[in-house]
Amino acid sequence: MKRFLIIFLLATVCHIANAKPPQILVEQFFDGRYNKEKTVSTFISKENGTYYRMLQVKDNPAIVKKIAETLTKDRTRATRYFEQTGEGGKSTIVKMTNNGETIDIGFQEAPSGKSATLFIKGQEKAFK
């Protein structure tokens, strides 16, 4: 019985240690720091177990550049990564896995580099 209890406690501790938030760096742009910025709008939704956040930047190349640099850092931890560049600008999709769920991060930058859209989407379980 003691052996079972010890194994159970060790398994529980290991599970708790592995179940940590994914710490996505681009999440910092949703922390409210740009709420008073007229060039930035934010949309956050939780519905049917899905968590979705979107940030739109218009005419603010400094913020667009910060997001792009931060996403490049997140990209190193991605399970999959896609990038496309063309006349419509640059599109990036980063997929991460946490708690057995996929988190999608998308970034669409205008050709001018002044405007962009960032989104993060996944099941709520993925963010715990």
C-alpha positions as CSV (number, residue, x, y, z in Angstrom):
1,M,0.0,0.0,0.0
2,K,2.8,2.4,0.8
3,R,4.5,1.7,-2.5
4,F,1.2,2.4,-4.3
5,L,0.8,5.7,-2.4
6,I,4.4,6.8,-3.2
7,I,4.0,6.0,-6.9
8,F,0.7,7.8,-7.0
9,L,2.1,10.9,-5.3
10,L,5.1,10.9,-7.7
11,A,2.9,10.6,-10.7
12,T,0.7,13.4,-9.5
13,V,3.7,15.7,-8.9
14,C,5.1,14.9,-12.4
15,H,1.8,15.6,-14.0
16,I,1.4,19.0,-12.2
17,A,5.0,19.9,-13.1
18,N,4.3,19.2,-16.8
19,A,1.0,20.9,-16.9
20,K,2.1,24.5,-17.0
21,P,0.9,27.4,-19.2
22,P,2.6,27.6,-22.6
23,Q,4.1,31.1,-22.0
24,I,3.5,32.4,-25.4
25,L,5.5,35.6,-25.8
26,V,3.1,37.4,-28.1
27,E,0.4,37.1,-25.4
28,Q,2.0,40.2,-23.8
29,F,0.3,42.4,-26.5
30,F,-3.0,41.5,-24.9
31,D,-2.2,42.6,-21.4
32,G,-3.8,46.0,-21.8
33,R,-0.7,48.0,-22.5
34,Y,-2.2,49.3,-25.8
35,N,-5.8,49.8,-24.5
36,K,-5.4,53.6,-24.8
37,E,-3.6,53.5,-28.1
38,K,-5.9,54.7,-30.8
39,T,-4.1,52.7,-33.5
40,V,-4.7,49.4,-31.7
41,S,-8.0,47.5,-31.2
42,T,-8.3,44.2,-29.3
43,F,-11.0,41.5,-29.4
44,I,-11.1,38.6,-26.9
45,S,-13.6,35.8,-26.9
46,K,-14.2,32.6,-24.9
47,E,-16.9,30.4,-26.3
48,N,-17.6,26.7,-26.2
49,G,-14.2,25.9,-24.7
50,T,-12.3,27.9,-27.4
51,Y,-10.2,31.0,-26.5
52,Y,-9.7,33.5,-29.2
53,R,-7.8,36.8,-29.1
54,M,-7.2,39.3,-31.9
55,L,-5.2,42.5,-32.0
56,Q,-5.4,44.9,-35.0
57,V,-2.8,47.6,-35.5
58,K,-3.3,50.4,-38.0
59,D,-0.7,53.0,-39.0
60,N,1.8,52.2,-36.2
61,P,5.0,50.5,-37.6
62,A,6.7,50.5,-34.2
63,I,4.1,48.2,-32.7
64,V,4.0,46.0,-35.8
65,K,7.8,45.6,-35.7
66,K,7.6,44.7,-31.9
67,I,5.0,42.0,-32.7
68,A,7.0,40.6,-35.6
69,E,10.2,40.4,-33.5
70,T,8.3,38.7,-30.6
71,L,6.7,36.2,-32.9
72,T,10.1,35.3,-34.3
73,K,11.1,34.3,-30.7
74,D,7.9,32.3,-30.3
75,R,8.6,30.5,-33.6
76,T,11.6,28.7,-32.1
77,R,9.2,26.7,-29.9
78,A,6.7,25.9,-32.6
79,T,5.7,22.4,-33.6
80,R,4.8,23.7,-37.0
81,Y,5.5,27.0,-38.8
82,F,4.3,28.5,-42.1
83,E,5.2,31.8,-43.7
84,Q,4.1,33.4,-47.0
85,T,5.2,36.6,-48.5
86,G,3.7,38.3,-51.5
87,E,1.9,41.4,-52.8
88,G,-0.6,41.3,-49.9
89,G,2.2,41.4,-47.3
90,K,3.5,38.7,-45.0
91,S,1.5,36.0,-43.4
92,T,2.8,33.8,-40.6
93,I,1.2,30.9,-38.8
94,V,2.8,29.3,-35.8
95,K,1.4,26.2,-34.2
96,M,2.3,25.1,-30.6
97,T,1.2,22.2,-28.6
98,N,0.4,22.4,-24.9
99,N,-1.6,19.9,-22.7
100,G,-2.2,17.8,-25.8
101,E,-4.0,20.7,-27.6
102,T,-2.8,22.9,-30.5
103,I,-2.5,26.7,-30.1
104,D,-2.6,28.6,-33.4
105,I,-0.9,32.0,-33.7
106,G,-1.5,34.0,-36.8
107,F,0.1,37.3,-38.0
108,Q,-0.7,39.2,-41.1
109,E,1.5,42.2,-41.9
110,A,0.6,44.7,-44.6
111,P,3.2,45.3,-47.3
112,S,3.9,48.8,-45.9
113,G,4.8,47.4,-42.5
114,K,2.5,50.0,-40.8
115,S,-0.5,47.7,-40.2
116,A,-1.0,44.2,-39.0
117,T,-3.4,41.7,-37.4
118,L,-2.3,39.2,-34.7
119,F,-4.5,36.3,-33.4
120,I,-4.1,33.5,-30.9
121,K,-6.7,30.7,-30.9
122,G,-7.0,27.3,-29.1
123,Q,-9.0,25.2,-26.7
124,E,-8.9,26.7,-23.1
125,K,-7.2,23.5,-21.9
126,A,-4.2,24.5,-24.1
127,F,-3.6,27.7,-22.1
128,K,-3.6,26.1,-18.6
